Amino acid sequence: MKWKKFRIKTVTDAEDIIISTLYDIGLEGAQIEDKIPLTALEKEQMFVDILPEAEEDDGIAYLSFFVDEKDDGSLELLGERTDADTVLEKVNKELEELRHYCDIGEASVTVDETQDLDWINNWKQYFHQFYIDDILVIPSWEEVSAQDGARFLLHIDPGTAFGTGMHETTQLCIRQLRKYVTDETRLLDVGTGSGILAILSLMFGAKHAVGTDLDPCAEEAVAQNCEANGIGEAQFEMMIGNIITDKAVQDRAGYGCYDIVVANILADVLVPLTPVIRNQLKDGGIYITSGIIDDREDMVAEAVKKAGFEILEITRQGEWVSVTGRKPLR
């Protein structure tokens, strides 16, 4: 099997924002190369106590994204056929946009071809069980030990879809969901990815969940993760499409029928999403957003208020922000 490799030279501080940005154009499963020392928690998750002596961190990072190359030389992103030149053009365009509000360093891009890359399975050596508060997140290839006293046990295999629960934005959403989910909750998860937020909401007691995502890979990832966690097909409906621009997706999702909408997406997507998604919420419904880098907080908060929501809470973790609002009662 052949793969096209898009490798970006950047700075370590820009790793998360570049990965999140390029995910929206279909590039996922980033391989990160940098010289940042592992934290104590990361060593614990990798079952490593002593590492070989590493070079001094120079602030430089390389991000590599791999795209399956078909027999005719074309590439497939978000379910559509394209070519390497077009993908490279999109990557450079996104990077230039990022330059306007954050330091991304050199941001040069190289394109290479590689063969027989088993990246879908190779990343498993780095993903081990971990806790989010009292929730134990565990992949299918690991076993729960007798000592684990988790209140909630979440089996999650992200596969080719975004979402393991390790990222700050996901954890911010999870904590907000725990505050607002009830046994009557009907939830809409925009940008579902692996399904982690909707699945946990159902585990917290929600009655029903609907997920939307641009990436066709999300459908299979959600189905597998629902099965792993005992979530029935009737509890979680998944649809592929752009709810911001596609009225068919909006119609299928339904109007005025959700108690909670959660969207863990980039700030630039939350701004156009917010006035649209207001229509899907019930009066008094809760709108939970994250994926917001700290210097974009005001932009999203303003969009939430402009769409007619009351801001209930703004929470932060690291450099990431979650804005939670409520649709007013009539």
C-alpha positions in Angstrom: 0.0 0.0 0.0 1.3 3.5 -0.9 0.8 6.6 1.2 1.4 10.3 0.7 3.2 11.9 3.6 2.7 15.6 4.3 5.4 16.7 6.8 5.2 20.2 8.3 8.1 21.9 10.1 6.6 24.1 12.9 7.1 25.0 16.5 6.0 22.9 19.5 3.6 25.5 20.8 1.6 25.2 17.5 1.3 21.4 17.4 -2.3 21.3 18.8 -3.7 24.1 16.8 -2.2 22.8 13.5 -3.4 19.3 14.1 -6.9 20.5 15.0 -7.0 22.8 11.9 -5.9 20.2 9.4 -8.2 17.6 10.9 -11.1 19.7 9.5 -9.8 19.3 5.9 -9.4 15.5 6.4 -5.8 15.1 7.6 -5.7 13.1 10.7 -3.6 10.6 12.7 -0.7 13.1 13.0 2.7 11.7 13.8 4.5 14.2 16.1 8.3 14.6 16.3 9.7 17.0 18.9 12.2 17.1 21.7 9.8 18.0 24.5 10.6 15.9 27.6 7.8 13.5 28.7 5.9 14.5 31.8 5.6 12.2 34.8 2.0 11.4 33.7 3.1 10.6 30.1 5.8 8.3 31.4 3.2 6.5 33.6 0.9 6.1 30.6 3.7 4.7 28.5 4.9 2.5 31.4 8.3 4.2 31.2 10.3 5.4 34.3 13.7 6.2 32.8 14.2 7.4 29.2 17.4 7.5 27.2 19.1 10.8 27.4 17.4 13.1 24.9 18.6 16.2 23.0 17.8 19.6 24.5 14.3 20.9 23.4 14.8 23.3 20.6 11.2 24.3 20.2 11.0 22.7 16.7 8.3 20.1 15.9 7.6 18.1 12.8 4.0 17.0 12.1 3.4 14.2 9.6 0.0 13.3 8.1 -0.5 10.2 5.9 -3.1 9.8 3.1 -3.8 6.6 1.3 -2.8 6.8 -2.4 -5.1 4.9 -4.8 -3.9 2.8 -7.7 -4.6 5.7 -10.1 -2.5 8.1 -8.0 -5.4 10.0 -6.5 -5.9 10.6 -2.8 -9.2 10.4 -0.8 -10.1 13.0 1.8 -13.5 13.3 3.5 -14.9 10.8 1.1 -13.9 12.7 -2.1 -11.1 12.0 -4.6 -8.4 14.6 -4.9 -4.6 14.8 -5.6 -1.5 15.7 -3.7 -1.2 19.2 -5.3 -4.7 20.1 -4.2 -4.1 18.8 -0.7 -0.8 20.7 -0.4 -2.6 23.9 -1.6 -5.2 23.4 1.1 -2.6 22.8 3.8 -0.7 25.9 2.9 -3.9 28.0 2.9 -4.8 26.8 6.4 -1.3 27.5 7.6 -1.3 31.0 6.2 -4.6 31.6 8.0 -3.1 30.5 11.3 -0.2 32.9 10.9 -2.6 35.8 11.4 -3.1 35.0 15.1 -0.4 32.6 16.3 3.3 31.7 15.8 3.6 28.6 13.7 7.2 29.0 12.9 8.6 28.1 9.5 5.5 26.0 8.6 7.2 24.6 5.5 5.6 21.5 4.0 7.2 18.6 2.2 5.4 15.8 0.4 6.9 12.3 0.1 5.7 8.8 -0.8 6.0 5.9 1.6 4.8 2.3 1.5 3.3 -0.3 3.8 2.8 2.2 6.6 0.7 0.6 9.3 0.0 3.9 11.1 -3.5 2.9 12.1 -2.0 0.2 14.3 1.4 1.7 15.2 -0.1 4.5 17.3 -1.5 1.9 19.7 1.9 1.6 21.4 1.4 5.2 22.7 -2.3 5.0 23.7 -2.7 3.4 27.1 -5.5 3.5 29.7 -5.8 6.7 31.8 -8.2 8.5 34.1 -10.4 11.6 33.5 -11.5 12.3 37.1 -13.2 9.0 38.1 -13.6 7.8 34.5 -11.2 5.1 33.3 -10.6 5.3 29.6 -9.2 2.1 28.3 -8.5 0.8 24.7 -9.6 -2.7 23.6 -6.1 -4.1 23.7 -5.7 -3.5 27.4 -7.3 -5.2 30.4 -8.8 -3.6 33.5 -6.9 -4.5 36.6 -8.6 -5.6 39.8 -7.3 -2.5 41.6 -9.1 0.0 39.3 -11.9 1.7 41.2 -13.4 3.8 38.4 -17.0 4.8 38.7 -17.3 4.8 34.9 -15.3 2.5 32.5 -15.1 3.8 29.0 -13.8 1.5 26.2 -12.5 3.7 23.4 -10.6 2.9 20.2 -10.4 6.1 18.2 -9.1 4.3 15.1 -9.0 6.8 12.3 -11.5 9.2 13.9 -10.6 12.0 16.3 -11.1 11.6 20.1 -9.4 9.5 22.8 -10.3 11.8 25.7 -6.7 12.8 26.4 -7.0 16.3 25.0 -7.9 19.2 27.3 -10.8 20.2 25.1 -12.5 16.8 25.3 -12.1 16.8 29.1 -13.6 20.2 29.4 -16.7 19.0 27.5 -16.9 15.9 29.6 -17.0 17.9 32.8 -19.7 20.2 31.5 -21.8 17.3 30.3 -21.7 15.7 33.8 -23.2 18.9 35.2 -26.1 19.1 32.8 -27.0 15.6 31.5 -30.2 14.1 33.1 -32.1 10.9 32.4 -34.4 12.9 30.1 -31.6 14.4 28.0 -31.6 14.2 24.3 -28.2 15.2 23.0 -26.7 16.4 19.7 -22.9 16.0 19.3 -21.5 18.0 16.5 -18.1 16.8 15.3 -18.6 13.4 16.9 -15.3 11.8 15.9 -14.9 8.6 17.9 -18.2 9.2 19.7 -16.6 9.7 23.1 -18.7 12.6 24.2 -22.1 11.2 23.2 -21.2 7.7 24.5 -20.2 9.2 27.9 -23.4 11.2 28.0 -25.4 8.1 27.5 -23.4 6.4 30.3 -24.2 9.5 32.5 -27.9 8.7 31.9 -28.9 10.6 28.7 -31.9 9.1 27.0 -30.7 9.5 23.3 -27.8 10.9 21.3 -27.4 12.0 17.7 -24.0 12.6 16.2 -22.8 14.5 13.1 -19.4 14.5 11.5 -17.8 15.4 8.2 -15.5 12.4 8.3 -17.0 9.1 7.0 -14.5 7.2 9.2 -16.4 8.5 12.2 -19.4 6.2 11.4 -17.4 3.0 11.8 -15.5 4.3 14.8 -18.8 5.2 16.6 -20.3 1.9 15.8 -17.4 0.0 17.2 -17.1 2.1 20.4 -20.9 1.9 21.0 -20.7 -1.9 20.8 -17.6 -1.9 23.1 -19.6 0.1 25.7 -22.9 -1.7 25.4 -24.7 1.2 23.7 -27.6 0.0 21.6 -28.2 1.2 18.0 -31.5 2.8 19.1 -29.7 5.0 21.6 -27.1 6.6 19.3 -27.9 7.8 15.7 -24.9 8.8 13.6 -25.0 10.9 10.4 -22.3 12.2 8.1 -22.5 15.7 6.7 -22.1 19.4 7.4 -24.8 20.6 9.7 -23.8 24.2 9.1 -24.5 24.3 5.4 -26.4 21.1 4.5 -30.1 21.6 5.2 -30.7 17.9 4.7 -28.5 17.2 7.7 -30.3 19.9 9.7 -33.7 18.5 8.8 -32.6 15.0 9.7 -31.2 16.1 13.0 -34.4 17.9 13.8 -35.4 21.3 15.2 -36.1 22.3 18.7 -35.6 18.8 20.0 -32.4 18.7 21.9 -31.7 19.4 25.6 -28.0 19.7 25.0 -25.8 20.4 22.0 -22.1 19.8 22.4 -19.5 20.9 19.9 -15.8 20.3 20.4 -14.6 22.0 17.3 -12.3 24.8 16.3 -13.3 28.4 17.2 -13.5 29.3 13.5 -16.1 26.6 13.0 -18.0 27.4 16.2 -18.7 31.0 15.0 -20.8 30.0 11.9 -22.2 26.9 13.7 -23.7 28.7 16.7 -26.6 30.6 15.0 -27.5 27.5 13.1 -27.4 25.1 16.0 -29.7 27.3 18.1 -32.5 26.0 15.9 -31.8 22.4 17.0 -32.0 23.2 20.7 -35.1 23.3 22.8 -36.0 26.5 24.6 -33.8 26.5 27.8 -31.4 24.0 26.1 -27.7 23.9 27.0 -25.0 24.6 24.4 -21.5 23.4 25.3 -18.5 24.4 23.2 -14.8 23.7 23.3 -11.8 23.4 21.0 -11.2 27.1 21.6 -7.6 28.2 22.0 -7.4 30.9 24.7 -6.8 33.8 22.5 -10.0 33.0 20.6 -12.2 32.9 23.7 -13.7 36.4 23.2 -14.5 35.7 19.6 -16.5 32.6 20.5 -18.1 34.1 23.6 -19.3 37.0 21.4 -20.7 34.7 18.8 -22.6 32.8 21.5 -24.1 36.0 22.9 -24.9 37.4 19.4 -26.9 34.2 18.6 -29.1 34.9 21.6 -27.6 32.6 24.2 -27.0 33.4 27.8 -23.5 32.5 28.8 -23.6 30.3 31.9 -20.0 29.5 32.4 -16.5 29.7 30.8 -14.0 27.0 32.0 -10.4 26.6 31.1 -7.7 23.9 31.1 -4.2 24.6 30.0 -4.5 27.0 27.0 -7.9 25.7 26.0 -11.4 27.1 26.8 -15.0 25.9 27.0 -17.9 28.2 26.7 -21.3 27.0 27.9 -24.5 28.9 27.1 -28.3 28.5 27.5 -31.0 29.2 24.9 -33.6 31.5 26.6 -37.0 30.3 27.5 -39.8 31.9 25.6 
